[in-house]
Amino acid sequence: MSLKVELKPGERLIIGDCIITNSDQRTRLFIDGQSPILREKDILTSETADTPCKRVYFAIQLMYLDDDTSSLRDEYFNLVNDLVKAAPSTVALVDEINNEMLTGSLYKALRIAKKLIQYEQELLGHATTGGASLPTGS
Amino acid sequence: MPEVNLSNAVRSNLLSLQNTANLLEKTQNKLSTGLKVNSALDDPSAFFTASSLNSRAGDLSRLLDSTSNGIQTIQAADNGLSAITKTVESLQANVNQARQDASFKSTSYTIDDATIGTAALKTLDFSGGSVGTTPVSVALNSVTVGAATATTLAGAGGDLTAAFTGGTIQVNGTDVAVRGEVAVVAATAPAPAGGSAFNADTDISALNGATVTLTSGGNTSTYTFTNSATGQTAAAITALTANGFTAAADANGLTISRADGADFNIASSTDAVAIAIGQGTGNTAVAVTNGTEAFDATATTLKADFDAAGITGLTTTVNGTHLDLSLASGADLTLTGDDTLLTTIGYATGAGRTSTNGIEVATGAVQTVDQLVAAITADTNLTDKVRATNDNGSLRIENLSLDDLTLTGASATAVDGSTTTNDIGGNTVRRDLSNQFNVLRTELDKLADDSGFNGINLLRGDKLKLNFNESGTSNIEIQAKDSTGAVRAINSTTLSIASSTNTEFGSNDSLDTRREGLNEALSTLRTQASQFGSSLSIVQNRQDFTKNTINTLETGAANLTLADTNLEGANLLALQTRQQLSSTALSLASQADQNVLRLF
């Protein structure tokens, strides 16, 4: 079962260690094989990864592109442990991510990390808008 | 007691107080335990999330234990392989040492010529060593059979006094031409024709001064014509009849003959003379060859005929009426040929014509040291098993094996061809090395057997299966395999290291083959070690990841019951700022620069 990718004009795609840039027409590609594949909308760079969860996503992305969990393992766990200490409610998602990475499914880990980023947005939203804090007890 | 009526204000204050007391109690409880969520009643979802996370951490811990055990098993196998590799290297050193060693034992023997002698055939036998149980013999001499005696053949009967006819006799196949009695036939010149009448007194004075000469070897007779008209024919006859010649008168000339049959010539000095005597023409001499000279065959001529045949060692003796023969070499004597002649010389038909009473001379000798060395070297049954050299006049025998070599026909110091035996020891250095080899080989098998952990021995061919998650869907199987993917244990048999034997260690060629075999064993071990090594690194990687995951879970679970989720947003903002300054961000960025994202 091939992976179907639709590219808009000018959109980019990473396959393995190559970047494919689409020309000025919509293109549909069918891709088979083992190399890592990432669409442009799923790619973060070190500049765009500016929040803790985004950084976690970024680390997983790098490990996915290198197909090797050992290279960034220490940095990844530093990020993740800091995150979990700061926001313990993220631990469930983090555990799911770790589970996928343990079994070698880095792409699934990346998908879950995306959910993590969305969750983070919610939490950051609480902080900036200032939601209710301590219960009144009545 | 009348009811106490409480006012609304008082009632609400009372409720408030009761609540406050309740809260205080709760807070005190929290303060004493340090946990915000003490039981399911405090914050149910948080409590249950925490406990499930804790139990998940527990599951992973158990997984980690089996991974650790797995790592121990792989390491035990790896240690076993290192030890076995060292053992194989020792085996190689052992084989090399044996190969270099040339301390084969040898003994030098003198050759006891007198005891060996030339009367009977003597041999030197080799057995044992690498020769085996069937002895290999080398001749020590060739044999003399007594002294030579001539073969004699004595005739009987015979008649050498009477005349006998010639013929051919064979002595052991060689012809002897025997001359027989020959009667004389006079030589006669042809009858004259057209000549003067010598039977009358013809006038042949016209021939004055001419000559007629008769020659036969040294015999000559001649007549010179005169001018006398008479009496010349008679004078001529008289003059010519001399020295064996007979001249007779004839109406047509002269008839000339020799009674002894010898050839003669009639030479006329002039043509006129030739015409007158009626013999020939001109100056050409008339040759007369129609006579036969007499031959008197006697015992003497007979013996001379035998002597002239040129038969080596044959002596002919006239013994009365027969001949006796003897052949010095002692070979059998056989007479064949003209039957009559044989009977005449004393050998009537039958067995008497063969004699076997002589003894031939045979030359025998004892082998010299050099001859023995050459014979032993040339014998393919002894090649690479026994070496012979000339050690300053003695025969030096070197035993090229690890087992004792037995020489039959030698004493401790001399080769004598008798039944005594002498042993030459085997190469003890190589024998010890061969024994050592087998000890090391046994050790190798023991090491392979001891390389297990927790009941699993990868070197025995056992399979190790490690799970990386609780459901077992992510796992790794480790087993010792060969290049085709078939399961192959590691031990002396699968490494093709067979036990050593004395025969093998005695042969340099076998040791070379063994050395190559050990090299292949080493490369098999290396390949297997590197396979285990890469499996080990995969497992260790997973182990580290699992440990870190557990750590994260435990951190998360603990913190879940500590912090307020509403604080989390604030914490995250603080973390965000902090991370911008941390080294983690820097290292991530540098990593990104090295891969495809730098093109982005």
Interface residues (C-beta under 8 A of the other chain):
Chain A: R12 I14 G16 D17 C18 I19 I43 T45 S46 A49 D50 T51 P52 R55 F58 A59 L62 L65 D66 T69 S70 S71 L72 R73 E75 F77 N78 L79 V80 N81 D82 L83 V84 K85 A86 A87 P88 S89 T90 V91 A92 V94 D95 N98 N99 M101 L102 T103 G104 E120 L123 L124 G125 H126 A127 T128 G131 A132 S133 L134 G137 S138
Chain B: N19 L23 T49 L53 R56 F468 N469 T473 S474 N541 R542 D544 F545 T546 N548 T549 N551 T552 L553 T555 G556 A557 N559 L560 L562 A563 D564 T565 N566 E568 G569 A570 N571 L572 L573 A574 L575 Q576 Q579 Q580 T584 A585 S587 L588 A589 Q591 A592 N595 V596 L597 L599 F600
